[in-house]
Amino acid sequence: MILSDRELWENQDTYGLVNPWEPSNVQPASIDLTLGNEFIVNGADYALSAAAPIAPREFLLATTVESVFVPPHLVAQINGRSTWARRGLIVHTTAGFIDPGFRGTITLELYNVSPDTLYIPLGERICQIVYSTLTSPAMRPYGSAGLGSHYQNQKGATKAWHN
């Protein structure tokens, strides 16, 4: 079951789901996350101090300001916000699932499908995290030995791990 705002507040108090915590970002069944200033475009790292321009058909990696935690009894998903989707921005191409035990910032896979360059202000509410309850806590949460959890404790936009 998806956690309601009441349950999000309770889990925040107990586990620290989102840091920094901004009470105004709590929605009825999700928490809005904001766009950070680190980006990866064509393999190169960038830090911006204003709005992030995304050209038509451009793909880039970005990060959230917030670090998130998914306790072992929960799972989470990242979804784009409708305001940006209606402008042609895809916030995560396919990797919106966040395993129990994950801790770190979220790397966003931004893709502009519109014919116009989009300018996204830093700190803009860009996506939302939705937490759901598992039928039982994970036995081996993300980050457990032997899982190969490459993105545990990531900070900033993170390139794909290669073996």
HELIX and SHEET records of a PDB file:
HELIX    1   1 ASP A    5  TYR A   15  1                                  11    
HELIX    2   2 PRO A   23  ASN A   25  5                                   3    
HELIX    3   3 SER A   82  ALA A   85  1                                   4    
SHEET    1   A 4 VAL A  18  ASN A  19  0                                        
SHEET    2   A 4 PHE A  59  PHE A  69 -1                                        
SHEET    3   A 4 ILE A  31  VAL A  41 -1                                        
SHEET    4   A 4 ALA A  44  ALA A  47 -1                                        
SHEET    1   B 4 VAL A  18  ASN A  19  0                                        
SHEET    2   B 4 PHE A  59  PHE A  69 -1                                        
SHEET    3   B 4 ARG A 103  ASN A 112 -1                                        
SHEET    4   B 4 LEU A  89  ILE A  90 -1                                        
SHEET    1   C 6 VAL A  18  ASN A  19  0                                        
SHEET    2   C 6 PHE A  59  PHE A  69 -1                                        
SHEET    3   C 6 ILE A  31  VAL A  41 -1                                        
SHEET    4   C 6 ARG A 125  THR A 133 -1                                        
SHEET    5   C 6 LEU A  74  GLY A  80 -1                                        
SHEET    6   C 6 PHE A  97  ILE A  98 -1                                        
SHEET    1   D 2 ALA A  52  ILE A  54  0                                        
SHEET    2   D 2 LEU A 118  ILE A 120 -1                                        
END                                                                             
